[in-house]
Amino acid sequence: MEKVKTTEKEMTVEEKLRALYRLQLVDSEIDNIKTLRGELPLEVQDLEDDVAGLETRITKLKEEVDALQNAVNAKNNEIVDSLAAIKKYEEQQNNVRNNREYDSLSKEIEYQTLEIELCNKKIKEFTVQKDEKSAAVTDAEAALAEMQADLDTKKSELDSIIADTRKDEESLVSESENIRDVVEDRLLSAYRRIRQNARNGLAVVSVQRDACGGCFNQIPPQRQLDIRSRKKIIVCEYCGRILVDDEIMGGAKE
């Protein structure tokens, strides 16, 4: 069955103020739990992204190493073919009938010899590149191992904090949702907006030593009387936070 939100007419201003202040207390507790986690969630996410990126780089480097090794193998095969051709041409030179055939075979031998030299040059180039990329793989794998260890540590810390605070957080979130269900949408929107803009997340504060508990600017005596009367919702003229009196603050904490 769908929940029906309590209407504005069903709640007095005092009830609205008490609900808003209690909501603030609960949401502040949730904020405190999130503060315990600190930057860990972001650090874990960043490390996970870095690990994934490094793994992709290592995979690409290994593919390049394999491609260079294949290129070396191909050049070695070409050398084998050229040596076989040279041997064949040298054997044919023993059976030539004239100088023209001999010279033609000599040119073929010379060409194959040049091909072997070129292959050896390419093999050296490919081998240097392969060694450089293999070294890069080794360095990247070492960095990955270190990064993964750091990630595991931070994830373990985060999981521990979440486990320790899960029950309290779930209870607080449930209470926060229950309070929100009875607060009118207009007030709830204002509360969210103020919380979002406030550095400490405080949208509802009490008057403390004649000053706003949020920005600490002085509040005139007549305005303090209006706050204590709880006839209307009053906001700080300096920071815009919703103001409540000490009695509401004490009652909300019970």
C-alpha positions in Angstrom: 0.0 0.0 0.0 1.4 3.4 -1.0 2.6 5.7 1.8 0.7 9.0 2.2 3.0 11.8 3.3 1.7 13.8 6.2 0.3 17.1 4.9 1.2 20.5 6.0 -2.1 21.0 7.9 -1.5 17.9 10.0 1.8 19.2 11.4 2.3 22.2 13.5 5.3 24.5 12.9 6.8 23.1 16.1 6.4 19.5 14.9 8.0 20.5 11.6 10.9 22.1 13.4 11.4 19.0 15.6 11.2 16.7 12.6 13.7 18.8 10.7 16.2 19.0 13.6 15.9 15.3 14.2 16.5 14.7 10.5 19.6 16.9 10.8 21.0 14.9 13.7 20.4 11.6 11.9 21.9 12.9 8.6 24.9 14.3 10.5 25.5 10.9 12.1 25.5 9.4 8.6 27.9 12.1 7.5 30.2 11.1 10.4 30.2 7.5 9.4 31.1 8.5 5.8 33.8 10.7 7.2 35.3 7.7 8.9 35.9 6.2 5.5 37.6 9.4 4.5 39.1 9.4 1.0 39.3 5.6 1.0 36.4 5.0 -1.4 37.9 7.4 -3.9 41.4 6.1 -3.4 40.1 2.5 -3.9 38.3 3.6 -7.1 41.3 5.4 -8.4 43.6 2.4 -7.7 41.1 0.1 -9.4 41.2 2.3 -12.5 45.0 2.5 -12.4 45.3 -1.3 -12.0 42.9 -1.9 -15.0 44.9 0.6 -17.1 48.2 -0.9 -16.2 46.9 -4.4 -16.9 45.7 -3.2 -20.4 49.2 -1.7 -21.0 50.9 -4.9 -20.0 48.7 -6.9 -22.3 49.4 -4.6 -25.2 53.2 -4.7 -24.5 53.2 -8.5 -24.4 51.3 -8.5 -27.7 54.0 -6.2 -29.2 56.8 -8.5 -27.8 55.1 -11.5 -29.4 54.7 -9.6 -32.7 58.4 -8.6 -32.6 59.4 -12.2 -31.8 57.3 -13.4 -34.8 59.1 -10.8 -37.0 62.5 -12.2 -35.8 61.4 -15.7 -36.5 60.1 -14.7 -40.0 63.5 -13.0 -40.8 65.3 -16.1 -39.6 63.2 -18.2 -41.9 64.0 -15.8 -44.7 67.8 -16.3 -44.0 67.3 -20.1 -44.1 65.6 -19.7 -47.5 68.4 -17.4 -48.8 71.1 -19.8 -47.6 69.3 -22.7 -49.4 69.1 -20.6 -52.5 72.8 -19.6 -52.4 73.7 -23.3 -52.0 71.5 -24.2 -55.0 73.0 -21.4 -57.1 76.6 -22.4 -56.2 75.9 -26.0 -57.2 74.4 -24.7 -60.5 77.6 -22.7 -61.1 79.5 -25.9 -61.3 77.5 -27.0 -64.3 77.2 -23.8 -66.3 77.9 -23.8 -70.0 79.1 -20.2 -70.4 80.2 -17.1 -68.6 76.8 -15.4 -69.0 75.0 -18.1 -67.0 77.8 -18.0 -64.4 77.5 -14.2 -64.0 73.7 -14.5 -63.8 74.0 -17.1 -61.0 76.6 -14.9 -59.2 74.2 -12.0 -59.2 71.5 -14.2 -57.7 74.0 -15.3 -55.0 75.0 -11.6 -54.4 71.3 -10.7 -54.1 70.6 -13.5 -51.6 73.7 -12.5 -49.6 72.4 -8.9 -49.4 69.0 -10.3 -48.3 70.7 -12.1 -45.5 72.5 -9.0 -44.4 69.3 -7.0 -44.5 67.5 -9.7 -42.5 70.3 -9.7 -39.9 70.0 -6.0 -39.6 66.2 -6.2 -39.1 66.7 -9.0 -36.6 69.0 -6.8 -34.5 66.5 -3.9 -34.7 63.5 -6.2 -33.7 65.6 -7.8 -30.9 66.5 -4.4 -29.4 62.8 -3.3 -29.6 61.7 -6.6 -28.1 64.2 -6.4 -25.3 63.1 -2.8 -24.5 59.4 -3.8 -24.5 60.2 -6.9 -22.4 61.9 -4.7 -19.9 58.9 -2.4 -19.9 56.7 -5.4 -19.2 58.9 -6.4 -16.2 58.8 -2.9 -14.8 55.0 -2.6 -15.4 54.4 -6.0 -13.7 56.5 -4.9 -10.7 54.5 -1.6 -10.5 51.3 -3.6 -10.9 52.2 -6.0 -8.0 52.9 -3.0 -5.8 49.8 -1.2 -6.9 47.7 -4.3 -6.4 49.1 -4.8 -2.9 48.2 -1.2 -2.0 44.7 -1.7 -3.5 44.2 -4.9 -1.4 45.3 -3.0 1.7 43.0 -0.1 1.1 40.1 -2.3 0.2 40.6 -4.3 3.3 40.6 -1.1 5.4 37.5 0.1 3.7 35.7 -3.3 4.0 36.6 -3.3 7.7 35.2 0.2 8.3 32.0 -0.6 6.3 31.5 -3.9 8.2 32.0 -2.0 11.6 29.5 0.7 10.7 27.1 -1.1 8.4 24.5 -1.9 11.1 24.5 1.7 12.5 24.4 3.2 9.0 21.5 1.1 7.8 19.6 2.0 11.0 20.3 5.7 10.5 19.4 5.6 6.8 16.1 3.9 7.6 15.3 6.6 10.3 16.3 9.4 7.9 13.9 8.0 5.3 11.1 7.7 7.8 11.5 11.3 8.9 11.6 12.5 5.3 8.3 10.7 4.7 6.6 13.0 7.1 8.3 16.3 6.2 6.5 18.3 3.5 8.2 18.4 0.1 8.8 22.2 0.2 10.7 22.0 3.5 12.5 18.9 2.5 13.7 20.6 -0.8 14.9 23.6 1.2 16.6 21.4 3.7 18.5 19.5 1.0 19.5 22.7 -0.8 20.9 24.2 2.4 22.7 21.0 3.3 24.3 20.8 -0.1 25.5 24.4 0.1 26.7 24.3 3.7 30.3 23.2 4.1 29.6 21.1 7.2 26.3 19.8 5.9 24.3 21.6 8.6 20.9 22.9 7.4 19.2 23.1 10.8 21.0 24.7 13.8 20.2 26.0 17.2 20.8 29.4 18.7 24.0 29.2 20.8 25.1 32.2 22.9 22.8 34.5 21.1 24.3 33.5 17.7 23.5 31.2 14.8 25.0 27.7 15.4 26.0 27.6 11.8 27.7 30.9 10.9 28.0 32.3 14.5 26.6 35.7 13.5 24.6 37.4 16.3 20.8 37.0 16.3 18.8 40.0 17.6 16.8 39.4 20.8 13.4 39.9 19.1 14.3 37.3 16.5 15.3 34.9 19.2 11.9 35.3 20.8 10.3 34.5 17.5 12.4 31.4 17.2 11.4 30.3 20.7 7.7 30.9 20.0 7.9 28.3 17.1 5.0 30.0 15.3 6.9 30.1 12.0 10.1 28.7 10.4 12.9 31.2 10.7 16.2 31.2 8.9 19.4 32.9 9.6 19.6 36.2 7.6 23.3 35.6 7.1 23.7 31.9 6.1 20.1 30.8 5.4 20.1 27.9 7.8 16.9 27.0 9.6 17.1 28.1 13.3 15.6 26.2 16.3 15.7 26.9 20.0 17.6 25.0 22.7 14.5 23.1 24.0 13.8 21.6 20.5 17.5 20.7 20.3 17.4 18.9 23.6 14.2 17.1 22.8 15.4 15.9 19.4 18.5 14.3 21.0 16.5 12.1 23.4 
